[in-house]
Amino acid sequence: MTLGDRLASLNRAQQSRAFKSIASAVVALLVIGLIVAYTVRVNAPVSTDSPSGPAAVEVEPSASDTPSAINEAATSRSARALDDVLAARSDPTGFAVVALAVGGVAIGAIWLGVGLTYLGILLICGLVLYPLVLMDRTRAIGLSGLGLAGLVMSFTVLLQGLRALFSGPGPVLAIAKNVLAEAVRMKISLVFIVMVMLLLAALPGVLNDDQPLRYRVQAFMSFGTGLSFWVIAILTILFSAATLTIEQRDKIIWQTMTKPVSAWAYVLGKWLGVVGLNAVLLTVCAAGIFGFVEYLRGQPAVGESVAYVADSTSLGVVAPDRLALEQRVLSARVAVHLDEPLKISSPDFQADVERYIENERMATPEFATDPGQRKEVEESLHKSYTDQFRAVAPGRNRRYEFKGLDRAREQNLPLIFRHRVNVGSNAPNIRVNVSFAYGPMIPIPEILGAGVYQTVQITPCVILGDGAVFRVSDAKFDEARKAVEEGTVQGNVYDTRDIVEEDGSLYLEVINGRLAMDRNTNQLLIVGNDATITFPPDGMEISYQAGGYRQNFMRGMALLWVKLAFLSMLTIAAATFLSFPVACTVSFGSFLAAEGSSYLLKSVEVFGWHTDDGAFQIFKFIAAMITIGVGELFSVYDRLDPIGSIIGGELISWSDALVSLVSLGAVTALLFVAASTIFRRRELAMYSGK
């Protein structure tokens, strides 16, 4: 039997129903076995030669100390706060999701009749690329090649599955199926499809292994999601415009419209095909990003001997790099920022502006008589007031209020404080002593570097009578908490309910300096720093965990698909009456305006429409009004920022997702009605393509 005969026999075998059923059962059992084996392995006791952290220092009891009132529910939450971080080590969810996705693709390939073909391709790729993975110098190339093979095969299987799904009756599905075939056939689409696969597969190879783990994970998520979205968005514009205009130019549309096919069915079929292609591409990209993030998450962080096990260089049971990764990157946080003290439009601030102008006019009667000059005065005073509000002089203190922590108080969720202190030019050798008092807590001193972001877990927290502070990541936290609860040591256990008011407000006192005892008067004094400290607009943030990053990631990718669906309908609507280059220009301009609408609105505030001497300029006024109109038009789109939320570990709530879905869905529906109406009125037989 020749090689060709054997290959033909194997092909007939993989096409048979018996083979498909048996192979699917084998794949399912293999996936289940892998998940079970992984679960057993990660829940096994960790064996390491290095200690899990520094030895716990015994807390000396005192007979005169009295116990503090401890809320049992708060104590339970405090005890579980660190477990939430360490539990990620024994959580098999990420591996299970990846295994189920791979198994699903494999079963899909089997039922498409290419199971043995794909298995042979995988074996060849493995034999060629796996030796490269074993060598340090070529590991990045090997991993990229294996990743590219997996992504391409997954894309092919999902695309064929979608084409099978579009095989139902009716002109809409027939047109959508033809769009998918056209996407593979057209060079412009194929180039971008290959590009997104190559970029995603090559990203792991450019990560620097010497960086902290949290930076590597965040960098990969940033570039992975950002590049995937932008490449797919460009493909969406070009392909959506091409699939309509080329058919009109080459008169291919005559064969379709004479079936007959109504205008709305034709537009809907084209749009459905494009968004189906987007769904396949985003699914493959999301799976690749998710899988590699889970792989990185299981790597040792800085200060760990093995993943989730702190070595002797760490100051607690959890390495700071691991804590930052789990709490700030792979999370779904709700962040509360410091509110602006006075809005520029508030009556109190406007009254201050009037008083300032009146005082200045006593010396200069024509001061700020022009609207443009008055606006400059308002902006200057508001900036001065805000800067002063965020500044603390040496040896002084200032009180700030954070609102909106109701949910954190109700559910007693741990709080995290992120801050940055600016001192002069923020020279790298500058260190300042700053004390923070959270609610009823005594001031907690910190030594901060100028211009460097710091992250501190506020609650749960134990403060002993001598001022010693133990946070949940400290090795002595459990021992200190137990000593306070049993009354053997004087101190307090603080949880979120202890420091957040009933209205959801948290009062933070910032002291520019350190506290010291005056030996003569036995009173606390503030030993101030030499310079004033200031906080930038994003320099103070309190956040709490409100969900898991995996669900947040999936919601974010789904919202990216909604944005692409809107972009596709916008381009299709433009292509119904414009040529390919003009439709692309309109769509690209709208896309860039939508992505940067917040920047446009902010730029108008600086742009203005007056000269330096206050003269009104009509052209600048018209340009500003157009900019404001465009910015407001796309503000709903721009506020939907799933990429920023995924990278920053911020929660994408279901309510926000629903509001965005309804808003963009309504606009997409209006564009569909407009596109169908325009297309119905077109004289297609008169169109020459020029």
Residue pairs with C-beta under 8 A, 6 or more apart in sequence:
1 9
10 116
11 116
11 117
13 19
13 116
14 20
14 110
14 113
14 114
14 115
14 116
14 117
15 113
19 110
19 115
20 110
20 111
20 113
20 115
23 110
23 115
24 107
24 110
24 111
27 103
27 106
27 107
27 110
28 103
28 107
30 103
31 99
31 100
31 102
31 103
34 95
34 99
35 92
35 95
35 96
35 99
35 100
38 92
38 95
38 96
38 99
39 92
42 89
42 90
42 91
42 92
43 90
46 52
46 306
46 308
46 309
48 305
48 306
48 309
49 305
50 305
50 309
50 311
50 312
51 311
51 312
52 309
52 310
52 317
53 310
53 312
53 314
53 316
53 317
53 318
53 475
54 312
54 314
54 315
54 316
54 475
55 475
56 475
56 476
56 479
57 475
57 476
58 479
59 464
59 476
59 479
59 480
59 483
59 488
59 489
60 489
61 483
61 488
61 489
62 488
62 489
62 490
64 490
65 465
65 487
65 488
65 489
65 490
65 491
66 487
66 490
67 484
67 485
67 486
67 487
68 484
68 485
68 491
68 492
68 493
70 484
70 485
70 493
71 495
71 497
71 498
73 412
74 412
74 460
74 493
74 495
74 496
74 497
74 498
75 481
75 485
75 493
75 495
77 412
77 413
77 414
77 460
77 495
77 496
78 459
78 460
78 472
78 481
78 493
78 495
79 478
79 481
81 414
81 457
81 459
81 460
81 472
82 317
82 318
82 472
82 473
82 477
84 326
84 545
85 318
85 322
85 323
85 326
85 327
85 473
86 308
86 318
88 297
88 308
88 326
88 330
89 307
89 308
93 550
94 290
94 294
94 297
94 550
95 294
97 290
97 294
97 550
98 287
98 290
98 291
98 294
101 287
101 291
105 153
105 154
105 157
105 158
106 115
106 118
108 157
108 158
108 160
108 161
109 115
109 118
109 153
109 157
112 157
112 160
112 161
112 164
114 157
118 153
118 157
121 149
121 153
122 149
122 153
125 145
125 146
125 149
126 146
128 145
129 141
129 142
129 145
129 146
129 149
130 142
130 146
131 142
132 138
132 139
132 141
132 142
132 145
133 139
133 142
133 143
133 146
134 142
135 142
140 204
140 205
140 206
141 205
143 204
143 205
144 201
144 202
144 204
144 205
145 201
147 200
147 201
147 204
147 288
147 292
148 197
148 198
148 201
150 288
151 197
151 200
151 201
151 284
151 288
152 197
154 284
154 287
155 193
155 197
155 280
155 281
155 284
158 280
158 283
158 284
159 180
159 184
159 277
159 280
162 180
162 276
162 277
162 279
162 280
163 177
163 180
163 181
166 173
166 174
166 176
166 177
166 180
166 272
166 273
166 276
167 173
167 177
170 265
171 259
171 261
171 262
171 265
171 266
171 269
172 265
172 268
172 269
172 272
173 269
173 272
174 269
175 256
175 261
175 265
175 266
175 269
175 270
175 272
175 273
176 269
176 270
176 272
176 273
176 276
177 273
178 269
178 273
179 243
179 269
179 270
179 272
179 273
179 274
179 276
179 277
180 273
180 276
180 277
182 189
182 243
182 273
183 189
183 190
183 193
183 239
183 273
183 277
184 190
184 193
186 239
186 242
188 238
188 239
188 242
189 235
189 238
189 239
189 277
192 231
192 232
192 234
192 235
192 238
192 239
193 235
193 281
195 231
196 227
196 228
196 231
196 232
196 235
196 281
196 285
197 284
199 227
199 228
199 231
200 224
200 227
200 228
200 285
200 288
200 289
201 288
203 220
203 223
203 224
203 227
203 292
204 220
204 292
207 216
207 219
207 220
208 216
209 216
211 219
212 301
212 302
212 321
212 324
213 296
213 299
213 300
213 301
213 302
213 321
213 322
213 325
214 301
214 321
214 324
214 325
214 328
214 329
216 296
217 293
217 296
217 297
217 325
217 329
217 330
218 329
218 647
220 289
220 292
220 293
220 296
221 289
221 293
221 329
221 646
221 647
222 643
222 647
224 285
224 288
224 289
224 292
225 285
225 289
225 556
225 557
225 560
225 643
225 646
225 647
226 643
228 281
228 282
228 285
228 289
229 560
229 563
229 564
229 643
232 278
232 281
232 282
232 285
232 564
233 563
233 564
233 567
233 591
235 281
236 274
236 278
236 564
236 567
236 568
236 571
237 567
237 571
237 584
237 587
237 588
237 591
238 584
239 274
239 277
240 270
240 271
240 274
240 567
240 568
240 571
240 572
240 575
240 587
241 571
241 572
241 574
241 575
241 580
241 583
241 584
241 587
242 580
243 270
243 273
243 274
243 575
244 270
244 572
244 575
244 576
244 583
245 575
245 578
245 579
245 580
245 583
246 252
246 580
247 253
247 256
248 684
248 687
248 689
249 580
249 687
249 689
250 689
251 687
251 689
253 684
254 684
254 685
256 266
257 266
257 684
262 680
263 676
263 677
263 679
263 680
264 672
264 676
264 680
266 679
267 572
267 576
267 672
267 675
267 676
267 679
268 672
268 676
270 572
271 565
271 568
271 569
271 572
271 672
274 568
274 572
275 561
275 564
275 565
275 568
278 561
278 564
278 565
278 568
279 561
282 557
282 560
282 561
282 564
286 553
286 554
286 557
289 553
290 550
290 553
293 330
297 307
297 325
297 330
298 307
299 307
300 306
300 307
301 307
301 319
301 321
301 322
301 325
302 319
302 320
302 321
303 310
303 311
303 313
303 314
303 319
303 320
303 321
303 322
304 310
304 311
304 314
304 319
304 321
304 322
305 311
308 318
308 322
310 316
310 317
310 318
310 319
310 322
311 319
314 320
315 474
315 475
316 471
316 473
316 474
316 475
316 477
317 473
317 474
317 475
318 473
320 473
323 457
323 473
324 455
327 333
327 416
327 455
327 457
327 545
327 649
328 416
328 418
328 455
328 649
329 549
329 649
330 549
330 649
331 545
331 548
331 549
331 552
331 649
332 545
332 546
332 547
332 548
332 549
332 551
332 552
332 649
332 650
332 651
332 652
333 416
333 543
333 544
333 545
333 546
333 649
333 650
333 651
334 407
334 408
334 543
334 544
334 546
334 650
334 651
335 541
335 542
335 543
335 650
336 402
336 403
336 404
336 405
336 541
336 542
336 543
337 402
337 538
337 540
337 541
338 390
338 400
338 402
338 535
338 540
338 541
339 401
339 403
340 386
341 385
341 386
341 389
342 348
342 349
342 382
342 385
343 349
344 378
344 379
344 382
349 381
349 382
349 385
352 381
352 385
353 374
353 377
353 378
353 381
356 377
356 381
357 367
357 368
357 374
357 377
360 367
360 368
361 367
361 368
367 373
368 374
368 376
368 377
370 610
370 614
371 610
371 614
372 608
372 609
372 610
372 611
372 614
372 616
373 610
373 614
375 608
375 610
379 605
386 537
387 534
390 534
390 535
390 536
390 537
390 539
391 532
391 533
391 534
391 535
392 398
392 510
392 511
392 512
392 532
392 533
392 534
393 512
393 528
393 532
394 512
394 513
394 528
394 529
394 530
394 531
394 532
395 512
395 513
395 526
395 527
395 528
395 529
396 511
396 512
396 526
396 528
397 509
397 510
397 511
397 512
397 526
398 509
398 510
399 507
399 508
399 509
399 510
400 507
400 508
400 509
400 510
400 540
401 505
401 506
401 507
401 508
402 505
402 506
402 507
402 508
402 540
402 542
403 503
403 504
403 505
404 504
405 415
405 496
405 500
405 504
405 505
405 506
405 542
405 544
406 503
406 504
407 413
407 504
407 544
407 546
408 415
408 496
408 500
408 504
408 544
409 496
409 497
409 500
409 501
409 502
409 504
412 495
412 496
412 497
413 496
413 544
413 545
413 546
414 457
414 458
414 459
414 460
414 472
414 496
414 544
414 545
415 457
415 458
415 459
415 496
415 499
415 500
415 506
415 542
415 543
415 544
416 455
416 456
416 457
416 458
416 542
416 543
416 544
417 436
417 438
417 455
417 456
417 457
417 458
417 508
417 540
417 541
417 542
418 453
418 454
418 455
418 456
418 540
418 541
418 542
418 543
419 453
419 454
419 456
419 535
419 539
419 540
419 541
420 451
420 452
420 453
420 454
420 535
420 536
420 538
420 539
421 432
421 434
421 448
421 450
421 451
421 533
421 534
421 535
421 539
422 450
422 451
422 533
422 534
422 535
422 536
422 539
423 430
423 432
423 450
423 451
423 529
423 531
423 532
423 533
423 534
424 430
424 450
424 531
426 450
426 451
427 450
428 449
428 450
430 449
430 450
431 447
431 448
431 449
431 450
432 447
432 448
432 450
432 512
432 529
432 531
432 533
433 445
433 446
433 447
433 513
433 514
433 527
433 529
434 445
434 446
434 448
434 510
434 511
434 512
434 513
434 529
434 533
435 443
435 444
435 445
435 446
435 510
435 511
435 513
435 514
435 515
436 443
436 444
436 446
436 456
436 508
436 509
436 510
436 511
437 443
437 444
437 508
437 509
437 511
438 444
438 458
438 494
438 499
438 506
438 508
439 498
439 499
439 500
439 501
439 506
439 507
439 508
440 494
440 498
440 499
441 461
441 463
441 492
441 494
441 499
442 463
442 467
443 509
443 511
443 515
444 463
444 469
445 514
445 515
446 454
446 456
448 454
456 471
457 471
457 472
457 473
458 499
458 542
459 494
459 495
459 496
459 498
459 499
460 471
460 472
460 477
460 481
460 493
460 494
460 495
461 469
461 470
461 471
461 472
461 493
461 494
462 469
462 470
462 471
462 477
462 480
462 481
462 484
462 491
462 492
462 493
462 494
463 469
463 470
463 491
463 492
463 494
464 470
464 480
464 484
464 489
464 490
464 491
465 489
465 490
465 491
468 480
470 476
470 477
470 480
470 481
471 477
474 480
480 489
480 491
481 493
483 489
483 491
484 490
484 491
484 492
484 493
485 493
492 498
496 544
499 506
500 506
501 507
506 542
508 540
508 542
510 533
511 526
512 526
512 528
512 529
512 532
512 533
513 526
513 527
513 528
513 529
514 526
514 527
515 524
515 525
515 526
515 527
516 524
516 525
516 526
516 527
517 523
517 524
517 525
518 524
518 525
546 651
546 653
547 651
549 649
552 645
552 646
552 649
552 651
552 652
553 646
555 642
555 652
555 654
555 657
556 642
556 643
556 645
556 646
556 652
557 642
558 657
559 640
559 642
559 652
559 657
559 660
559 661
560 642
560 643
562 640
562 660
562 661
562 664
562 665
563 637
563 640
563 664
565 664
565 668
566 637
566 664
566 667
566 668
566 671
567 587
567 591
569 668
569 671
569 672
569 675
570 587
570 590
570 591
570 671
571 583
571 584
571 587
572 671
572 675
573 671
573 672
573 674
573 675
573 678
574 582
574 583
574 586
574 587
575 583
576 675
576 678
576 679
576 682
577 678
577 679
577 682
578 586
590 634
593 600
593 630
593 631
593 634
594 634
594 637
594 638
595 637
595 638
596 638
597 630
597 631
597 632
597 633
597 634
597 635
597 637
597 638
598 631
598 635
598 638
598 639
600 627
600 628
600 630
600 631
601 627
601 628
601 631
601 632
601 635
603 627
604 624
604 627
604 628
604 631
607 620
607 623
607 624
607 627
608 620
608 624
609 616
609 617
609 620
609 621
609 623
609 624
610 616
610 617
610 620
611 617
636 660
636 663
636 664
636 667
637 664
639 660
640 660
640 664
642 652
644 650
645 651
645 652
646 652
